[in-house]
Amino acid sequence: MEIVGTCAYCGKTVYCQAGFLQGIHENGQLLCFDCAEQKS
């Protein structure tokens, strides 16, 4: 597991695991899945 960055909204650490981003990259921002779900 590798740290990619932090969520632009809550500051939670976002990881990349086995080549899969554990969040989303949207409009130049990195979001964790929880914040991405709340946003939509």
CHARMM-style PDB file with segment names, atoms N, HN, CA, C and O in Angstrom:
ATOM      1  N   MET     1       0.849  -1.167   0.000  1.00  0.00      PROA
ATOM      2  CA  MET     1       0.000   0.000   0.000  1.00  0.00      PROA
ATOM      3  C   MET     1       0.899   1.235   0.000  1.00  0.00      PROA
ATOM      4  O   MET     1       1.885   1.297   0.734  1.00  0.00      PROA
ATOM      5  N   GLU     2       0.552   2.201  -0.818  1.00  0.00      PROA
ATOM      6  HN  GLU     2      -0.249   2.151  -1.414  1.00  0.00      PROA
ATOM      7  CA  GLU     2       1.368   3.402  -0.978  1.00  0.00      PROA
ATOM      8  C   GLU     2       0.503   4.643  -0.758  1.00  0.00      PROA
ATOM      9  O   GLU     2      -0.617   4.720  -1.263  1.00  0.00      PROA
ATOM     10  N   ILE     3       1.016   5.597  -0.017  1.00  0.00      PROA
ATOM     11  HN  ILE     3       1.926   5.534   0.392  1.00  0.00      PROA
ATOM     12  CA  ILE     3       0.290   6.845   0.222  1.00  0.00      PROA
ATOM     13  C   ILE     3       0.338   7.687  -1.046  1.00  0.00      PROA
ATOM     14  O   ILE     3       1.405   7.915  -1.616  1.00  0.00      PROA
ATOM     15  N   VAL     4      -0.842   8.148  -1.483  1.00  0.00      PROA
ATOM     16  HN  VAL     4      -1.709   7.963  -1.020  1.00  0.00      PROA
ATOM     17  CA  VAL     4      -0.939   8.993  -2.679  1.00  0.00      PROA
ATOM     18  C   VAL     4      -1.039  10.454  -2.285  1.00  0.00      PROA
ATOM     19  O   VAL     4      -0.436  11.316  -2.924  1.00  0.00      PROA
ATOM     20  N   GLY     5      -1.794  10.734  -1.241  1.00  0.00      PROA
ATOM     21  HN  GLY     5      -2.284  10.033  -0.722  1.00  0.00      PROA
ATOM     22  CA  GLY     5      -1.977  12.109  -0.786  1.00  0.00      PROA
ATOM     23  C   GLY     5      -3.070  12.161   0.260  1.00  0.00      PROA
ATOM     24  O   GLY     5      -3.384  11.157   0.899  1.00  0.00      PROA
ATOM     25  N   THR     6      -3.651  13.351   0.432  1.00  0.00      PROA
ATOM     26  HN  THR     6      -3.396  14.167  -0.086  1.00  0.00      PROA
ATOM     27  CA  THR     6      -4.728  13.512   1.405  1.00  0.00      PROA
ATOM     28  C   THR     6      -5.977  14.041   0.714  1.00  0.00      PROA
ATOM     29  O   THR     6      -5.901  14.723  -0.308  1.00  0.00      PROA
ATOM     30  N   CYS     7      -7.106  13.717   1.283  1.00  0.00      PROA
ATOM     31  HN  CYS     7      -7.168  13.162   2.113  1.00  0.00      PROA
ATOM     32  CA  CYS     7      -8.391  14.166   0.759  1.00  0.00      PROA
ATOM     33  C   CYS     7      -8.474  15.691   0.865  1.00  0.00      PROA
ATOM     34  O   CYS     7      -8.135  16.271   1.897  1.00  0.00      PROA
ATOM     35  N   ALA     8      -8.925  16.321  -0.202  1.00  0.00      PROA
ATOM     36  HN  ALA     8      -9.201  15.850  -1.040  1.00  0.00      PROA
ATOM     37  CA  ALA     8      -9.026  17.779  -0.230  1.00  0.00      PROA
ATOM     38  C   ALA     8     -10.085  18.305   0.741  1.00  0.00      PROA
ATOM     39  O   ALA     8     -10.026  19.471   1.132  1.00  0.00      PROA
ATOM     40  N   TYR     9     -11.048  17.476   1.137  1.00  0.00      PROA
ATOM     41  HN  TYR     9     -11.096  16.528   0.820  1.00  0.00      PROA
ATOM     42  CA  TYR     9     -12.126  17.923   2.020  1.00  0.00      PROA
ATOM     43  C   TYR     9     -11.888  17.604   3.490  1.00  0.00      PROA
ATOM     44  O   TYR     9     -11.995  18.487   4.342  1.00  0.00      PROA
ATOM     45  N   CYS    10     -11.564  16.347   3.796  1.00  0.00      PROA
ATOM     46  HN  CYS    10     -11.477  15.629   3.104  1.00  0.00      PROA
ATOM     47  CA  CYS    10     -11.454  15.964   5.208  1.00  0.00      PROA
ATOM     48  C   CYS    10     -10.025  15.755   5.687  1.00  0.00      PROA
ATOM     49  O   CYS    10      -9.789  15.667   6.892  1.00  0.00      PROA
ATOM     50  N   GLY    11      -9.059  15.671   4.762  1.00  0.00      PROA
ATOM     51  HN  GLY    11      -9.250  15.742   3.783  1.00  0.00      PROA
ATOM     52  CA  GLY    11      -7.666  15.499   5.145  1.00  0.00      PROA
ATOM     53  C   GLY    11      -7.257  14.055   5.399  1.00  0.00      PROA
ATOM     54  O   GLY    11      -6.121  13.796   5.796  1.00  0.00      PROA
ATOM     55  N   LYS    12      -8.166  13.114   5.175  1.00  0.00      PROA
ATOM     56  HN  LYS    12      -9.089  13.324   4.852  1.00  0.00      PROA
ATOM     57  CA  LYS    12      -7.865  11.690   5.359  1.00  0.00      PROA
ATOM     58  C   LYS    12      -6.815  11.247   4.339  1.00  0.00      PROA
ATOM     59  O   LYS    12      -6.829  11.708   3.197  1.00  0.00      PROA
ATOM     60  N   THR    13      -5.916  10.367   4.738  1.00  0.00      PROA
ATOM     61  HN  THR    13      -5.905   9.992   5.665  1.00  0.00      PROA
ATOM     62  CA  THR    13      -4.889   9.855   3.835  1.00  0.00      PROA
ATOM     63  C   THR    13      -5.513   8.937   2.793  1.00  0.00      PROA
ATOM     64  O   THR    13      -6.301   8.052   3.129  1.00  0.00      PROA
ATOM     65  N   VAL    14      -5.158   9.148   1.522  1.00  0.00      PROA
ATOM     66  HN  VAL    14      -4.518   9.867   1.249  1.00  0.00      PROA
ATOM     67  CA  VAL    14      -5.652   8.327   0.422  1.00  0.00      PROA
ATOM     68  C   VAL    14      -4.491   7.465  -0.069  1.00  0.00      PROA
ATOM     69  O   VAL    14      -3.382   7.954  -0.284  1.00  0.00      PROA
ATOM     70  N   TYR    15      -4.769   6.173  -0.240  1.00  0.00      PROA
ATOM     71  HN  TYR    15      -5.670   5.775  -0.065  1.00  0.00      PROA
ATOM     72  CA  TYR    15      -3.747   5.203  -0.609  1.00  0.00      PROA
ATOM     73  C   TYR    15      -3.980   4.640  -2.009  1.00  0.00      PROA
ATOM     74  O   TYR    15      -5.067   4.757  -2.575  1.00  0.00      PROA
ATOM     75  N   CYS    16      -2.936   4.032  -2.545  1.00  0.00      PROA
ATOM     76  HN  CYS    16      -2.052   3.937  -2.085  1.00  0.00      PROA
ATOM     77  CA  CYS    16      -3.008   3.242  -3.763  1.00  0.00      PROA
ATOM     78  C   CYS    16      -2.646   1.822  -3.338  1.00  0.00      PROA
ATOM     79  O   CYS    16      -1.585   1.597  -2.756  1.00  0.00      PROA
ATOM     80  N   GLN    17      -3.523   0.868  -3.627  1.00  0.00      PROA
ATOM     81  HN  GLN    17      -4.385   1.051  -4.100  1.00  0.00      PROA
ATOM     82  CA  GLN    17      -3.289  -0.509  -3.235  1.00  0.00      PROA
ATOM     83  C   GLN    17      -3.405  -1.412  -4.450  1.00  0.00      PROA
ATOM     84  O   GLN    17      -4.448  -1.441  -5.102  1.00  0.00      PROA
ATOM     85  N   ALA    18      -2.358  -2.140  -4.757  1.00  0.00      PROA
ATOM     86  HN  ALA    18      -1.510  -2.116  -4.227  1.00  0.00      PROA
ATOM     87  CA  ALA    18      -2.312  -3.076  -5.888  1.00  0.00      PROA
ATOM     88  C   ALA    18      -2.678  -2.382  -7.203  1.00  0.00      PROA
ATOM     89  O   ALA    18      -3.321  -2.973  -8.070  1.00  0.00      PROA
ATOM     90  N   GLY    19      -2.256  -1.113  -7.339  1.00  0.00      PROA
ATOM     91  HN  GLY    19      -1.733  -0.632  -6.635  1.00  0.00      PROA
ATOM     92  CA  GLY    19      -2.511  -0.372  -8.567  1.00  0.00      PROA
ATOM     93  C   GLY    19      -3.862   0.315  -8.632  1.00  0.00      PROA
ATOM     94  O   GLY    19      -4.197   0.916  -9.652  1.00  0.00      PROA
ATOM     95  N   PHE    20      -4.651   0.238  -7.557  1.00  0.00      PROA
ATOM     96  HN  PHE    20      -4.379  -0.251  -6.728  1.00  0.00      PROA
ATOM     97  CA  PHE    20      -5.976   0.862  -7.536  1.00  0.00      PROA
ATOM     98  C   PHE    20      -6.016   1.995  -6.532  1.00  0.00      PROA
ATOM     99  O   PHE    20      -5.667   1.810  -5.366  1.00  0.00      PROA
ATOM    100  N   LEU    21      -6.436   3.157  -6.973  1.00  0.00      PROA
ATOM    101  HN  LEU    21      -6.719   3.307  -7.920  1.00  0.00      PROA
ATOM    102  CA  LEU    21      -6.567   4.327  -6.112  1.00  0.00      PROA
ATOM    103  C   LEU    21      -7.741   4.127  -5.165  1.00  0.00      PROA
ATOM    104  O   LEU    21      -8.847   3.811  -5.606  1.00  0.00      PROA
ATOM    105  N   GLN    22      -7.515   4.305  -3.891  1.00  0.00      PROA
ATOM    106  HN  GLN    22      -6.617   4.562  -3.533  1.00  0.00      PROA
ATOM    107  CA  GLN    22      -8.550   4.136  -2.873  1.00  0.00      PROA
ATOM    108  C   GLN    22      -9.286   5.462  -2.638  1.00  0.00      PROA
ATOM    109  O   GLN    22      -9.478   5.876  -1.494  1.00  0.00      PROA
ATOM    110  N   GLY    23      -9.685   6.106  -3.699  1.00  0.00      PROA
ATOM    111  HN  GLY    23      -9.530   5.770  -4.628  1.00  0.00      PROA
ATOM    112  CA  GLY    23     -10.403   7.368  -3.679  1.00  0.00      PROA
ATOM    113  C   GLY    23     -10.631   7.776  -5.124  1.00  0.00      PROA
ATOM    114  O   GLY    23     -10.557   6.940  -6.024  1.00  0.00      PROA
ATOM    115  N   ILE    24     -10.906   9.047  -5.352  1.00  0.00      PROA
ATOM    116  HN  ILE    24     -10.966   9.726  -4.620  1.00  0.00      PROA
ATOM    117  CA  ILE    24     -11.082   9.518  -6.722  1.00  0.00      PROA
ATOM    118  C   ILE    24     -10.300  10.808  -6.937  1.00  0.00      PROA
ATOM    119  O   ILE    24     -10.022  11.548  -5.993  1.00  0.00      PROA
ATOM    120  N   HSD    25      -9.954  11.061  -8.185  1.00  0.00      PROA
ATOM    121  HN  HSD    25     -10.180  10.460  -8.952  1.00  0.00      PROA
ATOM    122  CA  HSD    25      -9.290  12.290  -8.579  1.00  0.00      PROA
ATOM    123  C   HSD    25     -10.289  13.029  -9.452  1.00  0.00      PROA
ATOM    124  O   HSD    25     -10.656  12.550 -10.524  1.00  0.00      PROA
ATOM    125  N   GLU    26     -10.732  14.198  -8.996  1.00  0.00      PROA
ATOM    126  HN  GLU    26     -10.434  14.588  -8.125  1.00  0.00      PROA
ATOM    127  CA  GLU    26     -11.770  14.940  -9.703  1.00  0.00      PROA
ATOM    128  C   GLU    26     -11.416  16.421  -9.747  1.00  0.00      PROA
ATOM    129  O   GLU    26     -11.162  17.034  -8.710  1.00  0.00      PROA
ATOM    130  N   ASN    27     -11.399  16.991 -10.941  1.00  0.00      PROA
ATOM    131  HN  ASN    27     -11.605  16.493 -11.784  1.00  0.00      PROA
ATOM    132  CA  ASN    27     -11.117  18.420 -11.121  1.00  0.00      PROA
ATOM    133  C   ASN    27      -9.836  18.861 -10.411  1.00  0.00      PROA
ATOM    134  O   ASN    27      -9.785  19.937  -9.814  1.00  0.00      PROA
ATOM    135  N   GLY    28      -8.805  18.019 -10.482  1.00  0.00      PROA
ATOM    136  HN  GLY    28      -8.847  17.145 -10.967  1.00  0.00      PROA
ATOM    137  CA  GLY    28      -7.527  18.358  -9.884  1.00  0.00      PROA
ATOM    138  C   GLY    28      -7.449  18.146  -8.387  1.00  0.00      PROA
ATOM    139  O   GLY    28      -6.446  18.494  -7.764  1.00  0.00      PROA
ATOM    140  N   GLN    29      -8.508  17.572  -7.792  1.00  0.00      PROA
ATOM    141  HN  GLN    29      -9.322  17.289  -8.298  1.00  0.00      PROA
ATOM    142  CA  GLN    29      -8.516  17.331  -6.355  1.00  0.00      PROA
ATOM    143  C   GLN    29      -8.588  15.838  -6.083  1.00  0.00      PROA
ATOM    144  O   GLN    29      -9.215  15.085  -6.829  1.00  0.00      PROA
ATOM    145  N   LEU    30      -7.940  15.423  -5.010  1.00  0.00      PROA
ATOM    146  HN  LEU    30      -7.431  16.034  -4.404  1.00  0.00      PROA
ATOM    147  CA  LEU    30      -7.980  14.045  -4.562  1.00  0.00      PROA
ATOM    148  C   LEU    30      -9.018  13.944  -3.451  1.00  0.00      PROA
ATOM    149  O   LEU    30      -8.972  14.709  -2.488  1.00  0.00      PROA
ATOM    150  N   LEU    31      -9.951  13.006  -3.577  1.00  0.00      PROA
ATOM    151  HN  LEU    31      -9.988  12.384  -4.359  1.00  0.00      PROA
ATOM    152  CA  LEU    31     -11.002  12.829  -2.582  1.00  0.00      PROA
ATOM    153  C   LEU    31     -11.037  11.384  -2.104  1.00  0.00      PROA
ATOM    154  O   LEU    31     -10.850  10.461  -2.897  1.00  0.00      PROA
ATOM    155  N   CYS    32     -11.278  11.182  -0.795  1.00  0.00      PROA
ATOM    156  HN  CYS    32     -11.429  11.932  -0.150  1.00  0.00      PROA
ATOM    157  CA  CYS    32     -11.483   9.830  -0.302  1.00  0.00      PROA
ATOM    158  C   CYS    32     -12.881   9.389  -0.756  1.00  0.00      PROA
ATOM    159  O   CYS    32     -13.699  10.220  -1.150  1.00  0.00      PROA
ATOM    160  N   PHE    33     -13.148   8.092  -0.700  1.00  0.00      PROA
ATOM    161  HN  PHE    33     -12.484   7.416  -0.380  1.00  0.00      PROA
ATOM    162  CA  PHE    33     -14.442   7.590  -1.150  1.00  0.00      PROA
ATOM    163  C   PHE    33     -15.591   8.167  -0.332  1.00  0.00      PROA
ATOM    164  O   PHE    33     -16.655   8.439  -0.890  1.00  0.00      PROA
ATOM    165  N   ASP    34     -15.411   8.363   0.978  1.00  0.00      PROA
ATOM    166  HN  ASP    34     -14.547   8.142   1.432  1.00  0.00      PROA
ATOM    167  CA  ASP    34     -16.479   8.893   1.826  1.00  0.00      PROA
ATOM    168  C   ASP    34     -16.888  10.300   1.390  1.00  0.00      PROA
ATOM    169  O   ASP    34     -18.078  10.587   1.264  1.00  0.00      PROA
ATOM    170  N   CYS    35     -15.918  11.171   1.163  1.00  0.00      PROA
ATOM    171  HN  CYS    35     -14.951  10.938   1.265  1.00  0.00      PROA
ATOM    172  CA  CYS    35     -16.217  12.546   0.746  1.00  0.00      PROA
ATOM    173  C   CYS    35     -16.766  12.583  -0.686  1.00  0.00      PROA
ATOM    174  O   CYS    35     -17.639  13.394  -0.994  1.00  0.00      PROA
ATOM    175  N   ALA    36     -16.267  11.725  -1.539  1.00  0.00      PROA
ATOM    176  HN  ALA    36     -15.558  11.066  -1.289  1.00  0.00      PROA
ATOM    177  CA  ALA    36     -16.771  11.664  -2.913  1.00  0.00      PROA
ATOM    178  C   ALA    36     -18.230  11.249  -2.929  1.00  0.00      PROA
ATOM    179  O   ALA    36     -19.020  11.766  -3.719  1.00  0.00      PROA
ATOM    180  N   GLU    37     -18.589  10.320  -2.061  1.00  0.00      PROA
ATOM    181  HN  GLU    37     -17.947   9.900  -1.419  1.00  0.00      PROA
ATOM    182  CA  GLU    37     -19.968   9.851  -1.976  1.00  0.00      PROA
ATOM    183  C   GLU    37     -20.886  10.955  -1.426  1.00  0.00      PROA
ATOM    184  O   GLU    37     -21.998  11.137  -1.921  1.00  0.00      PROA
ATOM    185  N   GLN    38     -20.429  11.678  -0.422  1.00  0.00      PROA
ATOM    186  HN  GLN    38     -19.526  11.530  -0.020  1.00  0.00      PROA
ATOM    187  CA  GLN    38     -21.222  12.762   0.165  1.00  0.00      PROA
ATOM    188  C   GLN    38     -21.401  13.909  -0.830  1.00  0.00      PROA
ATOM    189  O   GLN    38     -22.442  14.566  -0.849  1.00  0.00      PROA
ATOM    190  N   LYS    39     -20.378  14.143  -1.656  1.00  0.00      PROA
ATOM    191  HN  LYS    39     -19.533  13.609  -1.640  1.00  0.00      PROA
ATOM    192  CA  LYS    39     -20.416  15.241  -2.618  1.00  0.00      PROA
ATOM    193  C   LYS    39     -21.440  14.995  -3.729  1.00  0.00      PROA
ATOM    194  O   LYS    39     -22.047  15.937  -4.238  1.00  0.00      PROA
ATOM    195  N   SER    40     -21.627  13.734  -4.099  1.00  0.00      PROA
ATOM    196  HN  SER    40     -21.134  12.968  -3.686  1.00  0.00      PROA
ATOM    197  CA  SER    40     -22.551  13.440  -5.213  1.00  0.00      PROA
ATOM    198  C   SER    40     -23.958  13.169  -4.781  1.00  0.00      PROA
ATOM    199  OT1 SER    40     -24.822  12.910  -5.619  1.00  0.00      PROA
TER     200      SER     40
END
